[in-house]
Amino acid sequence: MRKKIQITVVNKLRILYNIQLIDTRIDEIQKFRINTPIEISSLEEEFKKFKKNLKTIQENIFSLKENILNKNKNIKSCDTFIQKYESQKNNIRNNKELYALNKEIDYQKLEIQLYKKKIKEINLKIKKNEILLKKEKKILKNKKEHLFQKKKELNKILLDNEKEEKILRKKYLLFSKKIDNNLFQTYKKIRNGVKNGVAIAPVQRGAPLGSYLAITPQKYSELIQRNKILIDEHSGRILIDGELAEAENKKYFMFSTKKKKK
């Protein structure tokens, strides 16, 4: 039969806090994994809307040019009528007919002036739209490049995170085997019962991290002695003194930095 190894309270706290650090990081990785498709989808939707807007400008320019073509046709039609009325002057029988023909000719000339004025206005609109189109095409190109790079960047992070998570889960398993199962189950129960998933709260300036309610001086005295596992009566979380937590944070940071360099 294997002899059970006794673990000190300090080591229990160290192990639990490292499990907490791993859990917190895995939570971050999983949250990132969930949010990444949403972020990409949002960028793609923005790109599609911008592309659609660009198409609308192009269609608007095409429509304006079609309008000019129609007005030029109308001008030709007016010229045809003028030529017709001018030729009819050769066969007039009285001043009344001459007056009527001149009136029709003047009307057609006014129509031509109006069409030319409209064409000028439309050309100005086309010019403005073409300037806008050029600007929007440049922006669209940048957005396309940004989308491509963002996808590439996010996919790389996802792959790196996947590798990191595998390492963390192995490390998590090793830590979980080092402590009493009852204590480990207590940790998991507390973690599942709190919103942010933090079951172990470092005490800084007399209060657990994330809480405005300070612990009693007696409890703080017991905490820094590190002789027993203490539970915060307000949040129900396991307490760890700030100094010990900071030391474990530094170790975890060094481990993370080495892992990223590999």
ZILIN-V147469 format. One record per residue. RES is the residue in one letter. PSI is psi in whole degrees, 0 to 359 (NA if undefined). Layout:
res=RES psi=PSI
res=RES psi=PSI
This chain:
res=M psi=134
res=R psi=133
res=K psi=128
res=K psi=128
res=I psi=129
res=Q psi=132
res=I psi=134
res=T psi=160
res=V psi=321
res=V psi=314
res=N psi=325
res=K psi=315
res=L psi=320
res=R psi=312
res=I psi=312
res=L psi=319
res=Y psi=323
res=N psi=322
res=I psi=319
res=Q psi=317
res=L psi=319
res=I psi=314
res=D psi=317
res=T psi=318
res=R psi=319
res=I psi=322
res=D psi=316
res=E psi=317
res=I psi=315
res=Q psi=321
res=K psi=318
res=F psi=319
res=R psi=323
res=I psi=319
res=N psi=336
res=T psi=309
res=P psi=326
res=I psi=316
res=E psi=315
res=I psi=316
res=S psi=320
res=S psi=318
res=L psi=320
res=E psi=321
res=E psi=319
res=E psi=319
res=F psi=317
res=K psi=318
res=K psi=318
res=F psi=320
res=K psi=320
res=K psi=320
res=N psi=321
res=L psi=318
res=K psi=322
res=T psi=319
res=I psi=317
res=Q psi=318
res=E psi=323
res=N psi=318
res=I psi=315
res=F psi=316
res=S psi=318
res=L psi=320
res=K psi=323
res=E psi=321
res=N psi=318
res=I psi=317
res=L psi=317
res=N psi=320
res=K psi=326
res=N psi=324
res=K psi=320
res=N psi=324
res=I psi=316
res=K psi=321
res=S psi=319
res=C psi=318
res=D psi=321
res=T psi=316
res=F psi=319
res=I psi=314
res=Q psi=320
res=K psi=312
res=Y psi=324
res=E psi=318
res=S psi=330
res=Q psi=340
res=K psi=334
res=N psi=343
res=N psi=19
res=I psi=150
res=R psi=341
res=N psi=172
res=N psi=330
res=K psi=317
res=E psi=321
res=L psi=317
res=Y psi=316
res=A psi=317
res=L psi=317
res=N psi=324
res=K psi=318
res=E psi=319
res=I psi=315
res=D psi=321
res=Y psi=315
res=Q psi=323
res=K psi=321
res=L psi=320
res=E psi=317
res=I psi=316
res=Q psi=317
res=L psi=316
res=Y psi=319
res=K psi=322
res=K psi=317
res=K psi=320
res=I psi=320
res=K psi=317
res=E psi=318
res=I psi=320
res=N psi=323
res=L psi=319
res=K psi=319
res=I psi=315
res=K psi=315
res=K psi=317
res=N psi=324
res=E psi=323
res=I psi=315
res=L psi=319
res=L psi=316
res=K psi=316
res=K psi=316
res=E psi=326
res=K psi=321
res=K psi=317
res=I psi=317
res=L psi=319
res=K psi=317
res=N psi=321
res=K psi=321
res=K psi=316
res=E psi=318
res=H psi=317
res=L psi=316
res=F psi=311
res=Q psi=321
res=K psi=316
res=K psi=316
res=K psi=314
res=E psi=313
res=L psi=320
res=N psi=323
res=K psi=316
res=I psi=319
res=L psi=318
res=L psi=317
res=D psi=318
res=N psi=322
res=E psi=317
res=K psi=316
res=E psi=317
res=E psi=320
res=K psi=316
res=I psi=316
res=L psi=320
res=R psi=325
res=K psi=316
res=K psi=321
res=Y psi=315
res=L psi=319
res=L psi=316
res=F psi=317
res=S psi=333
res=K psi=348
res=K psi=348
res=I psi=163
res=D psi=136
res=N psi=324
res=N psi=317
res=L psi=320
res=F psi=318
res=Q psi=325
res=T psi=316
res=Y psi=312
res=K psi=323
res=K psi=316
res=I psi=315
res=R psi=318
res=N psi=342
res=G psi=353
res=V psi=149
res=K psi=316
res=N psi=2
res=G psi=9
res=V psi=110
res=A psi=340
res=I psi=119
res=A psi=117
res=P psi=139
res=V psi=121
res=Q psi=132
res=R psi=38
res=G psi=357
res=A psi=144
res=P psi=143
res=L psi=129
res=G psi=3
res=S psi=146
res=Y psi=355
res=L psi=115
res=A psi=150
res=I psi=163
res=T psi=153
res=P psi=324
res=Q psi=315
res=K psi=324
res=Y psi=322
res=S psi=319
res=E psi=323
res=L psi=311
res=I psi=345
res=Q psi=336
res=R psi=42
res=N psi=344
res=K psi=160
res=I psi=125
res=L psi=142
res=I psi=134
res=D psi=123
res=E psi=339
res=H psi=310
res=S psi=344
res=G psi=10
res=R psi=156
res=I psi=139
res=L psi=145
res=I psi=139
res=D psi=149
res=G psi=323
res=E psi=315
res=L psi=320
res=A psi=318
res=E psi=320
res=A psi=318
res=E psi=325
res=N psi=317
res=K psi=318
res=K psi=317
res=Y psi=320
res=F psi=318
res=M psi=320
res=F psi=316
res=S psi=319
res=T psi=316
res=K psi=319
res=K psi=319
res=K psi=331
res=K psi=340
res=K psi=NA
